[in-house]
């Protein structure tokens, strides 16, 4: 299965184009979980629960979900010796062809 995920929700408040304007900030404040619930939804904080092979694909030019998300998931996978496949697509953004 191939899906586009936000791997680290707190990073959405700092990186990418969503927090660049008040409408984006309002959106994030409305949809992001708060407190302990947030950790339950972070793939990067739940790597130990992953039971299937992971293929991390990232568009190098993605400004919506920047590449730092993919780097964080890769680093956590390596730290826990979890197998993964990696592909950083140059010239591709949030949706690639």
N, C-alpha and C positions, 0 to 999 in steps of 0.2 A: 504494500500500500504506500502511496506517495501522498503526503500532505504537507502543507505549509503551516508551520507552527511558530508561535512565539514561545521561545524556550525559557525566557526569564522575564516575568511580568514587570518587575521593578525597572528593568532596563527600558521599558516602553515609556516611562516617565522622563527619561534622560536622553535617549538616542532615537534617531529617526525623525520623520517629518510630522508625526502626529502631535507632539508637544510644542511645535513651533508656533501655534496660535491658540487663542483662548478656546475656540470651538473644539480643538483637539484635546486640550486639557480637560474641558468639561466632559467630553466623551470618555476619556480614560477614568476620570473620577466617578463616572456613572457605572462603567462596566467592569472595572477591575475589582476583584474581591479584596476585602480588607482583613487585617490581622492574620491569625493562624490559617484562615481559609486560603489565603494566597499561596502559602507554601504547598498546600495539597494540590494546587493546579500548576505548579512549576515543573515542567519536564526535567529541567536541569537539577532540581532538588529531589527528584524521584527516580533517578537513573537506576538505583538498585532494584526497583520494582519492574523494570523493563524485562520482558521474557521473550522477546522476538528480536531478530536481527534488525539493526537500525542503519538506514542509509541517509546520511545528512547531506542534503543538496542545498546550496545557497547561491543566490544571484549576487555576484560581487558588487553590483550597482544598486542593490535594494536599499531604498531609503525608508520604506515603511517598516520592515523588519530587518534592521541592519545586520551585517555579517558578524558583529560581536555576539549576537544570539547563538549563531552556529559555533563560533569559537568557544563559547561558554559550555555548550553541550558536549562538544568534542573533548574539552579539557576535563570535564567531569567524568566522561566515559573512560578516558585514559586513566584518570586517577583511580577508578574503580575496576580497571582491567576488563571493561565491558567491550565486546567486539562491536565494531561499526565500520561502515564504508563511508568515504568522504568524497564530495565533489563540490568545488567552488567554480561556478560558471562565470567566466569573464564576460563583460558586456551585457549581462542579464540583470533585470531588476526584480520586482516583487512577483510578477507573473512572467514566466519565460516561455519561449517557443521552441 
